[in-house]
Amino acid sequence: MRIVLHDFGGYDFPTELSRELAHRGHDVLHLYCSDIAARVAPDHSGDDQSGLRIEGLTIGRPFEKYTLHRRFGDELAYGRLAAARVEEFDPRVVLSANAPLLSQRLLMGEARRHRRRFVYWWQDSYGIGMREVVRRRAAGLAPVAAWPFEALERRMLRASDHVVAISEGLGAHARGWKVDPGRIEVIGNWAPVHERGPEESENTWKKAIGLAGRPLVLYAGTLGLKHDPELLAALALALDGTDARVAVVSQGPGRDLLETRRGGGGLENLILLDYQPHEVVGEMLGAADVLVAILESGAATFSVPSKVYAYMAAGRAVVASIPADNQAAEVLGAAGAGVCVSPGDAEGFVAAVVDLLGDPDRRRLMGESGRAYALRHFAPEPIADRFERVLAGPRGSGHGPGPVGVASATMRRIWSHPENRHRRARALAVYGAWQVWERTVRRPWTVRLTPNRRIRCHPHSTIGSSVLYYGLPDPMEMSFLLRLLSAGDLFVDIGANLGIYTVLASSVPGVRVLSLEPSTASFARLRENIELNGIGSQVTALQVAAGNRCGQARLSTAADAMNGLVATDDVGSSETVDITTVDRLLDDLDQTPVAAMKIDVEGFEPDVLEGAGAMIGRDRPALVVEVNDPEWVASFAARNGYTCVEYHPEGHTLSPASVRAYDGRNALLVADLDETARRLQR
């Protein structure tokens, strides 16, 4: 693929992503703004990696972040410059992060005009942030002042071909703003761990700034409108008279305030430094005994202080004044890498830092834990896997689906769905009635799935709605299973959701079903449908996730049918669930051979198949697998002697097919083509 990755701020981790994508054979242009004072950008003059170009863009003057009328002009100037460079490079897809709204709008416009795929990497909500800033100064004006920013941001998110949100909180906001949940991917930020290892505390950088031998507390990063610099002043004041020093490496309004406070006297132990060259950042972080981060309480839902991840990668203890429900706080807690204090609690913040300065063993343990967590979770390869899948989606259509577009697309799918070819008008009427019903009456409907099975469809349920609109939502694979299964067979449903496949398989007399669904909400709907059909004796339903290990995991809870297992650094709207392997489960339950298995687990299909390896080798079941990574599924099929097939219900026949043709859909895999064909013809 030909890719533009635009990271306005020029941060390390997007650059690492560009390198990894280029390493995989993609042609990548990495753009950033070289005019902002957010950091000293790395020198990329020596970059000669094949397929990768890294370029800083300049409007010829410092970018005005904090002077509103000048900022708007600079956003437009930069946006035009970036759009022109994108047009010149002519990529297939644009991934854009951290860009001001007007710049992002111009980049999106360029992508629309040339029908490029546009992926909005949503790092921070400008609209929600503006509302919070105005609320703190003039609460009554917040809705009016923030509305234009929120409206523009909402429109752009809806118009994007895909949205990568860095936290479940932002993902939930996107869904609340009516962004199609199927076009939202939550991928948490990270920090490069291999280019910078833990540094010695007494290093060259520390000696160069005259702090050799002194305990050092360090803050590094922006001090903008969502940060309270008074906490740093309070910390310096509390440490006055000790050997410890507080170093603040920053620019922005908060830095200016600290300059003023220090000029007034009493903060001689406060060291204020400009942003440091990229090549010494590792030494700078390593020089600290304690690293600190701050974030105002109102910013918890729209911002994640990713500097915390860089702190953890540096192997130093962290004290963070951030809301407990912020993703960074959850990661710190999960890693055991630091202490979190409520924003505004200056006394608690100071006490936490002082306690750590006096306890070197605890500092060392936290630093080692944070570094170990970073090594486990911040490896670029699996992160790039997820981005690669997002980037490889269909090219942009030139417009994004707002509410009317979503409705239009749904009606087109209803009209063209093979199950509706003889009842299109009726299906559209059902769609219209359901839209009114779920917004007004807000109670479930019970609909017939097969002549002897029913499903209860709740409002705003993607899976439930699909039964209403189509009858059999997946006609090929569902018809295949109805024909394949027979009395005495065992069907395994992995990722059962509300139980459509479970209920469907149970409609075949004598078939037993093992149904796995980890989500508490979805499992309740699954149990409801089992009871509705009186099939409790046929179905063993377990609230557990399937994977390649046994233990516990985190599961997202705000994405309806798109809920899936998440890494700990992705947690936000999520719950802890048990996880096991299919092999272990079948051994414990002493089940008969598996005839067929369906797997729909939002990208974790490889883990499930790995954990079912013994059963697959022994029973050779037919597999219905959602294809999120065509190359991996094709490789799995080849390694294990499976053939991807297409089922033709009219003659109950099979024909070979390409896994790659089913990208984003379910594929049918069979181990013995002749034996399967024989069973279908009986």
C-alpha positions as CSV (number, residue, x, y, z in Angstrom):
1,M,0.0,0.0,0.0
2,R,1.0,3.6,-0.6
3,I,0.4,5.3,2.8
4,V,0.6,8.8,4.2
5,L,0.9,8.8,8.0
6,H,0.4,12.4,9.2
7,D,1.3,13.1,12.8
8,F,1.0,16.8,13.4
9,G,2.9,16.6,16.7
10,G,5.9,14.6,15.4
11,Y,5.8,12.1,18.3
12,D,7.9,8.9,18.6
13,F,5.3,6.2,18.5
14,P,3.6,7.2,15.2
15,T,7.1,7.3,13.7
16,E,7.7,3.8,15.0
17,L,4.5,2.7,13.3
18,S,5.6,4.2,10.0
19,R,8.9,2.3,10.2
20,E,7.2,-0.9,10.9
21,L,4.7,-0.5,8.0
22,A,7.6,0.4,5.7
23,H,9.5,-2.7,6.9
24,R,6.5,-4.8,5.8
25,G,6.8,-3.5,2.2
26,H,4.5,-0.6,2.2
27,D,5.5,2.7,0.7
28,V,5.1,5.3,3.5
29,L,5.3,9.0,3.7
30,H,5.5,10.2,7.3
31,L,4.6,13.9,7.7
32,Y,4.7,16.1,10.8
33,C,4.7,19.9,11.6
34,S,8.2,21.2,12.2
35,D,6.9,24.6,13.4
36,I,5.2,23.7,16.7
37,A,6.9,24.2,20.0
38,A,5.6,21.0,21.3
39,R,8.9,19.3,21.0
40,V,12.2,19.3,19.3
41,A,11.6,16.9,16.3
42,P,14.1,14.2,15.7
43,D,16.7,14.7,12.9
44,H,15.5,12.3,10.2
45,S,18.3,13.3,7.7
46,G,19.8,9.9,8.1
47,D,16.7,7.9,7.4
48,D,17.3,5.7,4.4
49,Q,14.9,2.8,5.2
50,S,13.5,1.5,1.9
51,G,9.9,2.6,1.4
52,L,10.0,5.3,4.1
53,R,10.2,9.1,3.8
54,I,9.9,11.3,6.9
55,E,9.3,15.0,6.2
56,G,8.7,18.0,8.4
57,L,6.3,20.6,7.0
58,T,6.8,24.3,7.8
59,I,4.6,27.3,7.2
60,G,7.7,29.5,7.7
61,R,6.9,30.7,11.3
62,P,6.2,29.2,14.7
63,F,2.7,27.7,14.9
64,E,0.5,29.8,17.2
65,K,-1.2,27.3,19.5
66,Y,-2.5,29.7,22.1
67,T,-3.4,32.9,20.3
68,L,-6.9,32.1,18.9
69,H,-7.2,34.3,15.8
70,R,-3.6,33.6,14.7
71,R,-4.0,29.9,15.4
72,F,-7.0,29.6,12.9
73,G,-4.8,31.2,10.2
74,D,-2.0,28.9,10.9
75,E,-4.2,25.9,10.9
76,L,-5.5,26.8,7.4
77,A,-2.0,27.5,6.1
78,Y,-0.6,24.2,7.5
79,G,-3.6,22.3,6.2
80,R,-3.2,23.6,2.7
81,L,0.5,22.7,2.8
82,A,-0.1,19.2,4.1
83,A,-2.9,18.5,1.6
84,A,-0.7,19.6,-1.3
85,R,2.0,17.2,-0.2
86,V,-0.5,14.4,0.1
87,E,-1.8,15.1,-3.4
88,E,1.8,15.1,-4.7
89,F,2.5,11.7,-3.1
90,D,-0.8,10.2,-4.3
91,P,-1.4,7.5,-1.6
92,R,-4.1,5.0,-1.4
93,V,-4.8,5.8,2.3
94,V,-4.2,8.7,4.7
95,L,-3.9,8.1,8.4
96,S,-3.9,11.5,10.2
97,A,-3.4,12.1,14.0
98,N,-3.1,15.1,16.3
99,A,-4.0,17.6,13.6
100,P,-5.9,20.8,14.5
101,L,-9.5,20.7,13.3
102,L,-9.1,23.1,10.3
103,S,-6.0,21.3,9.1
104,Q,-7.6,18.0,9.5
105,R,-10.6,19.2,7.5
106,L,-8.4,20.2,4.6
107,L,-6.6,16.9,4.6
108,M,-9.9,15.1,4.6
109,G,-11.2,17.2,1.8
110,E,-8.1,16.3,-0.3
111,A,-8.8,12.6,0.4
112,R,-12.4,12.9,-0.6
113,R,-11.6,14.6,-3.9
114,H,-9.2,11.9,-4.9
115,R,-11.3,9.0,-3.4
116,R,-8.5,8.0,-1.0
117,R,-9.3,6.1,2.2
118,F,-9.2,8.5,5.2
119,V,-8.5,7.1,8.7
120,Y,-9.0,9.6,11.6
121,W,-6.6,8.7,14.4
122,W,-8.5,10.3,17.2
123,Q,-6.0,11.2,19.9
124,D,-7.8,14.1,21.6
125,S,-11.2,15.7,21.2
126,Y,-10.8,19.4,20.4
127,G,-14.6,20.0,20.7
128,I,-15.0,18.4,24.1
129,G,-11.8,20.0,25.3
130,M,-13.0,23.4,24.2
131,R,-16.2,22.9,26.1
132,E,-14.3,22.0,29.2
133,V,-11.9,25.0,28.9
134,V,-14.8,27.4,28.5
135,R,-16.8,25.8,31.3
136,R,-14.0,26.4,33.8
137,R,-14.0,30.1,32.8
138,A,-17.6,30.9,32.0
139,A,-19.9,27.9,32.5
140,G,-22.9,29.4,30.9
141,L,-21.1,30.1,27.7
142,A,-19.6,26.6,27.3
143,P,-22.3,25.0,25.1
144,V,-22.4,28.1,22.8
145,A,-18.7,28.6,22.5
146,A,-17.9,24.9,22.0
147,W,-20.7,24.0,19.6
148,P,-18.9,25.0,16.3
149,F,-15.8,22.9,17.3
150,E,-17.9,19.9,18.4
151,A,-20.1,20.1,15.3
152,L,-17.1,20.2,13.0
153,E,-15.3,17.4,14.8
154,R,-18.5,15.2,14.9
155,R,-19.0,15.8,11.1
156,M,-15.4,14.8,10.3
157,L,-15.5,11.6,12.4
158,R,-18.7,10.5,10.7
159,A,-17.3,11.3,7.3
160,S,-14.1,9.3,7.9
161,D,-13.8,5.9,6.4
162,H,-12.5,4.6,9.7
163,V,-11.8,6.1,13.2
164,V,-9.0,4.8,15.4
165,A,-9.8,6.0,18.9
166,I,-7.0,5.7,21.5
167,S,-9.3,4.8,24.4
168,E,-12.6,3.2,25.0
169,G,-13.8,6.6,26.4
170,L,-13.2,8.3,23.0
171,G,-14.7,5.2,21.2
172,A,-17.8,5.6,23.3
173,H,-18.0,9.3,22.4
174,A,-17.7,8.5,18.7
175,R,-20.6,6.0,19.0
176,G,-22.6,8.7,20.9
177,W,-21.9,11.0,18.0
178,K,-23.5,8.4,15.7
179,V,-20.3,7.2,14.1
180,D,-20.9,3.7,12.7
181,P,-19.5,1.3,15.4
182,G,-18.3,-0.9,12.6
183,R,-15.9,1.9,11.5
184,I,-14.4,2.4,15.0
185,E,-11.3,0.6,16.2
186,V,-9.9,1.3,19.7
187,I,-6.1,1.1,19.7
188,G,-4.3,2.5,22.7
189,N,-1.2,4.6,22.4
190,W,2.2,3.2,23.3
191,A,5.9,4.2,23.6
192,P,8.9,2.9,21.7
193,V,10.7,0.5,24.0
194,H,13.6,-0.8,22.0
195,E,15.2,2.4,20.8
196,R,15.5,3.7,24.3
197,G,16.4,1.4,27.2
198,P,16.7,2.4,30.9
199,E,19.5,4.9,31.5
200,E,21.8,5.3,34.4
201,S,20.5,8.0,36.7
202,E,23.8,9.8,37.0
203,N,24.3,10.4,33.3
204,T,25.7,13.0,31.0
205,W,22.5,14.9,30.6
206,K,22.1,15.3,34.4
207,K,25.6,16.5,34.8
208,A,25.3,18.9,31.9
209,I,22.4,20.8,33.6
210,G,24.3,20.8,36.9
211,L,22.2,18.4,38.9
212,A,24.7,15.5,39.4
213,G,24.2,13.7,42.7
214,R,20.9,15.4,43.5
215,P,17.5,13.7,43.7
216,L,15.5,14.7,40.6
217,V,11.7,14.9,40.0
218,L,11.0,15.5,36.3
219,Y,8.0,16.7,34.3
220,A,8.4,16.5,30.5
221,G,5.7,17.6,28.1
222,T,3.1,20.2,27.2
223,L,1.7,22.5,30.0
224,G,-1.4,23.6,28.2
225,L,-5.0,24.4,29.1
226,K,-5.7,20.9,30.5
227,H,-2.8,20.9,32.9
228,D,-2.4,22.6,36.3
229,P,1.1,23.9,36.7
230,E,0.4,25.0,40.3
231,L,0.9,21.3,41.3
232,L,4.5,21.5,40.1
233,A,5.0,24.8,41.9
234,A,3.5,23.3,45.1
235,L,5.9,20.3,44.7
236,A,8.9,22.6,44.3
237,L,7.9,24.6,47.3
238,A,7.4,21.5,49.5
239,L,10.9,20.2,48.5
240,D,12.5,23.6,49.2
241,G,15.4,23.2,51.6
242,T,16.2,19.7,50.5
243,D,18.7,18.4,48.0
244,A,16.0,17.5,45.6
245,R,15.2,19.5,42.4
246,V,12.1,19.7,40.3
247,A,12.8,20.0,36.6
248,V,10.1,21.0,34.1
249,V,10.9,20.4,30.5
250,S,8.1,22.2,28.7
251,Q,6.6,25.2,26.8
252,G,3.2,26.8,26.7
253,P,1.1,28.9,29.1
254,G,1.8,26.6,32.1
255,R,5.6,27.1,31.5
256,D,5.1,30.9,31.4
257,L,3.2,30.8,34.7
258,L,6.0,28.9,36.4
259,E,8.5,31.4,35.1
260,T,6.4,34.1,36.7
261,R,6.2,32.2,40.0
262,R,9.9,31.5,40.1
263,G,10.6,35.2,39.4
264,G,8.6,36.1,42.5
265,G,11.1,34.1,44.7
266,G,10.9,31.0,46.8
267,L,11.2,28.4,44.0
268,E,15.0,28.3,43.5
269,N,14.8,24.5,43.3
270,L,12.5,24.7,40.3
271,I,14.5,24.1,37.0
272,L,12.7,25.2,33.8
273,L,14.1,23.9,30.6
274,D,13.0,24.1,26.9
275,Y,12.2,21.0,25.0
276,Q,15.3,18.8,24.6
277,P,16.8,17.4,21.4
278,H,15.4,14.0,20.5
279,E,18.7,12.2,20.9
280,V,19.0,13.1,24.7
281,V,15.4,12.4,25.7
282,G,16.3,8.9,26.9
283,E,19.0,10.2,29.1
284,M,16.7,13.0,30.3
285,L,14.0,10.6,31.5
286,G,16.6,8.2,32.9
287,A,18.1,11.0,35.0
288,A,14.9,11.3,37.1
289,D,14.2,9.5,40.3
290,V,10.5,10.2,40.0
291,L,8.6,11.2,36.8
292,V,5.4,13.1,37.2
293,A,2.3,13.6,35.0
294,I,-0.7,15.9,35.4
295,L,-4.2,16.2,33.8
296,E,-7.2,18.2,34.9
297,S,-10.3,16.2,36.1
298,G,-12.5,17.5,33.2
299,A,-10.1,16.1,30.6
300,A,-10.4,12.4,31.6
301,T,-12.8,11.4,28.8
302,F,-11.2,13.3,25.9
303,S,-7.4,13.1,26.6
304,V,-4.9,10.5,27.6
305,P,-1.5,11.7,28.8
306,S,0.6,9.3,26.7
307,K,3.8,10.7,28.3
308,V,3.0,8.2,31.0
309,Y,3.8,5.3,28.6
310,A,7.1,6.9,27.7
311,Y,7.8,7.2,31.5
312,M,7.1,3.5,31.9
313,A,9.3,2.5,29.0
314,A,12.1,4.5,30.6
315,G,11.9,2.3,33.7
316,R,11.2,5.0,36.3
317,A,8.6,5.3,39.0
318,V,5.6,7.6,38.1
319,V,3.4,9.8,40.2
320,A,0.4,11.0,38.2
321,S,-2.2,13.5,39.1
322,I,-4.9,12.2,36.7
323,P,-8.5,11.1,37.1
324,A,-8.9,7.5,38.2
325,D,-11.1,6.6,35.2
326,N,-8.5,7.8,32.7
327,Q,-6.9,5.1,30.6
328,A,-3.4,6.1,31.7
329,A,-4.3,5.7,35.4
330,E,-5.7,2.3,34.7
331,V,-2.6,1.2,32.9
332,L,-0.3,2.5,35.7
333,G,-2.4,0.6,38.2
334,A,-2.4,-2.6,36.2
335,A,1.4,-2.4,35.7
336,G,2.2,-1.5,39.3
337,A,4.3,1.3,37.8
338,G,3.3,4.2,39.9
339,V,0.9,6.2,42.1
340,C,-2.2,8.0,41.0
341,V,-3.6,11.0,42.9
342,S,-6.8,12.8,42.2
343,P,-6.4,16.1,40.3
344,G,-6.5,19.1,42.6
345,D,-5.2,17.1,45.6
346,A,-1.9,19.0,45.8
347,E,-1.2,17.7,49.3
348,G,-1.6,14.1,48.2
349,F,0.5,14.7,45.0
350,V,3.3,16.2,47.0
351,A,3.1,13.4,49.7
352,A,3.3,10.7,47.0
353,V,6.4,12.2,45.5
354,V,8.1,12.7,48.8
355,D,7.3,9.1,49.9
356,L,8.9,7.7,46.7
357,L,12.0,9.9,47.0
358,G,12.5,8.4,50.4
359,D,12.0,4.8,49.3
360,P,14.5,3.8,46.6
361,D,13.5,0.1,46.7
362,R,9.9,0.9,46.0
363,R,11.0,3.3,43.2
364,R,13.1,0.6,41.6
365,L,10.3,-2.0,41.8
366,M,7.9,0.4,40.2
367,G,10.3,1.3,37.4
368,E,11.1,-2.4,36.7
369,S,7.3,-3.2,36.6
370,G,6.6,-0.3,34.3
371,R,9.4,-1.3,31.9
372,A,8.3,-5.0,32.0
373,Y,4.7,-3.9,31.1
374,A,6.0,-1.8,28.3
375,L,8.0,-4.7,26.9
376,R,5.0,-6.9,27.0
377,H,2.4,-4.5,25.6
378,F,4.2,-1.9,23.4
379,A,5.8,-4.2,20.9
380,P,5.3,-2.6,17.5
381,E,4.5,-5.8,15.5
382,P,1.0,-6.6,17.0
383,I,0.1,-2.9,17.0
384,A,1.0,-2.6,13.4
385,D,-1.0,-5.7,12.6
386,R,-4.2,-3.9,13.8
387,F,-3.4,-0.7,12.0
388,E,-2.6,-2.6,8.8
389,R,-6.1,-4.2,8.9
390,V,-7.7,-0.8,9.3
391,L,-5.6,0.8,6.5
392,A,-6.4,-2.0,4.1
393,G,-10.1,-1.3,4.0
394,P,-11.9,0.0,1.0
395,R,-11.0,3.3,-0.6
396,G,-12.9,6.4,0.4
397,S,-16.1,7.0,-1.3
398,G,-15.7,10.8,-1.2
399,H,-18.4,11.3,1.5
400,G,-19.1,9.9,4.9
401,P,-22.3,8.4,6.0
402,G,-24.3,10.7,8.3
403,P,-27.6,9.5,9.7
404,V,-29.2,9.7,6.2
405,G,-26.3,7.9,4.7
406,V,-26.4,5.2,7.3
407,A,-30.1,4.6,6.7
408,S,-29.6,4.6,3.0
409,A,-26.8,2.1,3.2
410,T,-28.9,-0.2,5.5
411,M,-31.8,-0.1,3.1
412,R,-29.6,-1.0,0.2
413,R,-28.3,-4.0,2.1
414,I,-31.8,-5.0,2.9
415,W,-32.9,-4.7,-0.7
416,S,-29.9,-6.7,-2.0
417,H,-29.8,-9.4,0.7
418,P,-30.4,-12.8,-0.8
419,E,-32.9,-13.7,1.9
420,N,-35.1,-10.8,0.9
421,R,-35.2,-11.3,-2.9
422,H,-38.9,-12.3,-2.7
423,R,-39.9,-10.0,0.1
424,R,-38.1,-6.7,-0.4
425,A,-41.0,-4.4,0.2
426,R,-42.0,-6.2,3.4
427,A,-38.3,-6.2,4.7
428,L,-38.1,-2.4,4.1
429,A,-41.4,-1.9,5.9
430,V,-40.1,-3.9,8.9
431,Y,-37.0,-1.8,8.9
432,G,-39.1,1.4,9.0
433,A,-41.3,0.1,11.7
434,W,-38.4,-1.1,13.8
435,Q,-36.7,2.3,13.6
436,V,-39.8,4.0,15.0
437,W,-40.4,1.2,17.6
438,E,-36.9,1.1,19.1
439,R,-36.9,4.9,19.5
440,T,-40.4,5.2,21.0
441,V,-41.7,2.0,22.6
442,R,-38.1,0.7,23.3
443,R,-39.2,-2.9,23.9
444,P,-37.9,-6.1,22.3
445,W,-39.6,-8.0,19.4
446,T,-39.7,-11.7,19.2
447,V,-39.1,-13.0,15.6
448,R,-38.9,-16.4,13.9
449,L,-35.5,-17.6,12.9
450,T,-36.5,-21.0,11.6
451,P,-39.9,-22.7,11.6
452,N,-39.3,-24.0,15.1
453,R,-36.9,-21.4,16.6
454,R,-37.3,-17.8,17.7
455,I,-35.0,-14.9,18.6
456,R,-35.8,-12.0,20.9
457,C,-34.5,-8.8,19.3
458,H,-33.8,-5.8,21.6
459,P,-33.6,-2.2,20.5
460,H,-30.3,-0.9,19.3
461,S,-28.9,-4.4,19.0
462,T,-26.9,-4.9,15.7
463,I,-27.2,-8.7,15.8
464,G,-30.9,-8.6,16.7
465,S,-31.7,-6.1,14.0
466,S,-30.1,-8.3,11.4
467,V,-32.5,-11.1,12.2
468,L,-35.4,-8.7,11.7
469,Y,-34.1,-7.3,8.4
470,Y,-32.8,-10.5,6.8
471,G,-34.1,-13.6,8.6
472,L,-30.9,-15.6,8.2
473,P,-28.2,-12.8,8.4
474,D,-25.5,-15.1,7.0
475,P,-27.4,-17.2,4.5
476,M,-24.5,-19.2,3.0
477,E,-22.9,-20.3,6.2
478,M,-26.1,-20.8,8.1
479,S,-27.7,-22.9,5.3
480,F,-24.5,-24.9,5.3
481,L,-24.7,-25.7,9.0
482,L,-28.3,-26.6,8.8
483,R,-27.5,-29.1,6.0
484,L,-24.3,-30.4,7.5
485,L,-25.3,-31.1,11.1
486,S,-27.3,-34.2,12.1
487,A,-28.4,-36.0,15.3
488,G,-25.5,-36.8,17.6
489,D,-23.3,-33.9,16.3
490,L,-21.6,-31.3,18.6
491,F,-21.5,-27.7,17.4
492,V,-19.3,-25.2,19.1
493,D,-20.3,-21.5,19.0
494,I,-17.4,-19.2,19.9
495,G,-18.5,-15.6,20.4
496,A,-22.2,-16.5,20.6
497,N,-23.4,-13.0,21.3
498,L,-27.2,-13.3,21.7
499,G,-27.1,-16.8,20.3
500,I,-28.3,-16.8,16.7
501,Y,-26.0,-19.6,15.6
502,T,-26.6,-21.5,18.9
503,V,-30.4,-21.3,18.4
504,L,-30.1,-22.2,14.7
505,A,-27.9,-25.3,15.3
506,S,-30.3,-26.5,18.0
507,S,-33.1,-26.5,15.5
508,V,-31.6,-29.7,14.0
509,P,-33.0,-32.6,16.1
510,G,-30.4,-34.3,18.2
511,V,-27.6,-31.7,17.8
512,R,-25.9,-30.6,21.0
513,V,-24.3,-27.1,21.2
514,L,-21.5,-25.7,23.3
515,S,-21.9,-21.9,23.4
516,L,-19.3,-19.5,24.7
517,E,-20.0,-15.8,25.3
518,P,-17.9,-13.7,27.7
519,S,-19.8,-10.5,27.8
520,T,-22.1,-10.2,30.8
521,A,-24.8,-8.3,28.8
522,S,-24.6,-10.6,25.7
523,F,-24.6,-13.7,27.9
524,A,-27.9,-12.6,29.5
525,R,-29.4,-12.2,26.0
526,L,-28.0,-15.6,25.1
527,R,-29.6,-17.2,28.1
528,E,-32.9,-15.4,27.3
529,N,-33.0,-16.9,23.8
530,I,-32.1,-20.4,25.1
531,E,-35.0,-20.2,27.6
532,L,-37.3,-18.7,25.0
533,N,-36.9,-21.8,22.8
534,G,-36.8,-24.3,25.6
535,I,-33.4,-25.7,24.5
536,G,-31.6,-25.8,27.8
537,S,-31.1,-29.6,27.5
538,Q,-29.4,-29.3,24.1
539,V,-27.2,-26.3,24.9
540,T,-24.3,-25.9,27.3
541,A,-23.8,-22.1,27.6
542,L,-20.7,-20.7,29.4
543,Q,-19.8,-17.1,30.2
544,V,-16.2,-17.5,29.2
545,A,-13.9,-16.3,26.4
546,A,-11.9,-18.6,24.2
547,G,-8.2,-17.9,23.5
548,N,-4.8,-19.5,23.5
549,R,-4.3,-19.4,27.3
550,C,-6.2,-19.9,30.5
551,G,-6.7,-17.1,33.0
552,Q,-8.5,-13.7,32.8
553,A,-8.7,-10.9,30.2
554,R,-10.4,-7.6,29.6
555,L,-13.4,-7.3,27.3
556,S,-14.8,-4.1,25.8
557,T,-18.4,-3.5,26.7
558,A,-19.5,-0.4,24.7
559,A,-19.4,-1.7,21.1
560,D,-22.4,-4.0,20.9
561,A,-21.6,-6.7,18.4
562,M,-18.1,-5.4,18.0
563,N,-17.0,-6.0,21.6
564,G,-13.8,-8.0,21.8
565,L,-10.8,-8.7,24.0
566,V,-8.6,-5.8,24.5
567,A,-5.0,-5.3,25.8
568,T,-4.8,-3.8,29.3
569,D,-3.7,-0.5,27.8
570,D,-6.9,-0.3,25.9
571,V,-9.2,-0.6,28.8
572,G,-11.8,1.9,29.5
573,S,-15.4,0.7,29.1
574,S,-14.6,-2.9,29.7
575,E,-15.0,-5.8,32.1
576,T,-12.8,-8.6,33.4
577,V,-13.7,-12.1,32.0
578,D,-12.5,-15.6,32.3
579,I,-10.6,-17.0,29.3
580,T,-9.8,-20.6,28.5
581,T,-8.8,-22.7,25.5
582,V,-11.2,-24.8,23.5
583,D,-9.0,-27.9,24.0
584,R,-9.0,-27.4,27.8
585,L,-12.7,-26.9,27.9
586,L,-13.5,-30.0,25.8
587,D,-11.2,-32.1,28.0
588,D,-13.0,-30.8,31.1
589,L,-16.5,-31.4,29.7
590,D,-15.6,-34.8,28.1
591,Q,-17.4,-33.8,24.9
592,T,-17.9,-36.0,21.8
593,P,-16.1,-35.1,18.6
594,V,-16.9,-31.6,17.2
595,A,-18.6,-31.6,13.8
596,A,-18.5,-27.8,13.3
597,M,-17.3,-24.7,15.0
598,K,-18.1,-21.0,14.4
599,I,-15.6,-18.3,15.5
600,D,-16.5,-14.6,15.6
601,V,-14.3,-12.8,18.1
602,E,-13.4,-9.5,16.5
603,G,-9.8,-10.2,15.4
604,F,-8.9,-12.8,18.0
605,E,-9.7,-15.7,15.8
606,P,-6.0,-16.8,15.5
607,D,-5.8,-17.1,19.3
608,V,-9.0,-19.2,19.4
609,L,-7.7,-21.5,16.6
610,E,-4.3,-21.9,18.4
611,G,-6.1,-22.9,21.6
612,A,-8.2,-25.4,19.7
613,G,-5.3,-27.0,17.9
614,A,-5.6,-30.5,19.4
615,M,-9.3,-30.7,18.8
616,I,-8.9,-29.5,15.2
617,G,-6.2,-32.1,14.5
618,R,-8.3,-34.8,16.1
619,D,-11.9,-34.0,15.0
620,R,-11.3,-32.1,11.7
621,P,-14.5,-30.1,12.1
622,A,-15.9,-27.7,9.5
623,L,-15.1,-24.1,10.5
624,V,-17.0,-20.9,10.1
625,V,-14.4,-18.2,10.7
626,E,-14.7,-14.4,10.6
627,V,-11.8,-13.2,8.4
628,N,-10.1,-10.2,9.9
629,D,-6.7,-11.1,8.6
630,P,-7.0,-12.9,5.2
631,E,-3.3,-13.8,5.0
632,W,-3.3,-15.4,8.4
633,V,-6.4,-17.4,7.8
634,A,-5.1,-18.6,4.4
635,S,-1.9,-19.7,6.0
636,F,-3.7,-21.5,8.8
637,A,-5.8,-23.4,6.2
638,A,-2.7,-24.4,4.2
639,R,-0.8,-25.5,7.3
640,N,-3.7,-27.6,8.6
641,G,-5.0,-29.1,5.4
642,Y,-8.2,-27.1,5.2
643,T,-9.9,-25.8,2.0
644,C,-11.9,-22.6,1.8
645,V,-15.2,-23.3,0.0
646,E,-18.4,-21.6,-1.1
647,Y,-21.6,-23.4,-0.4
648,H,-24.4,-23.5,-3.0
649,P,-27.7,-24.1,-1.1
650,E,-29.8,-24.8,-4.3
651,G,-27.8,-28.0,-5.0
652,H,-26.1,-28.6,-1.7
653,T,-22.7,-28.5,-3.4
654,L,-19.3,-26.9,-2.6
655,S,-16.8,-25.2,-4.8
656,P,-13.2,-24.1,-3.8
657,A,-12.9,-20.4,-3.0
658,S,-10.2,-17.9,-1.9
659,V,-10.0,-16.8,1.7
660,R,-9.0,-13.4,0.5
661,A,-12.5,-13.0,-1.1
662,Y,-14.0,-13.1,2.4
663,D,-12.1,-10.3,4.0
664,G,-14.3,-8.9,6.7
665,R,-16.8,-11.7,6.3
666,N,-17.2,-15.3,7.4
667,A,-15.3,-18.0,5.5
668,L,-16.2,-21.7,5.3
669,L,-13.2,-24.0,5.8
670,V,-13.5,-27.8,5.5
671,A,-10.8,-30.5,6.1
672,D,-12.2,-33.2,3.8
673,L,-13.9,-31.9,0.7
674,D,-15.3,-35.2,-0.4
675,E,-16.5,-36.3,3.0
676,T,-18.2,-32.9,3.6
677,A,-19.9,-33.1,0.1
678,R,-21.1,-36.6,1.0
679,R,-22.7,-35.4,4.2
680,L,-24.4,-32.5,2.4
681,Q,-26.0,-34.9,-0.1
682,R,-27.4,-37.4,2.3
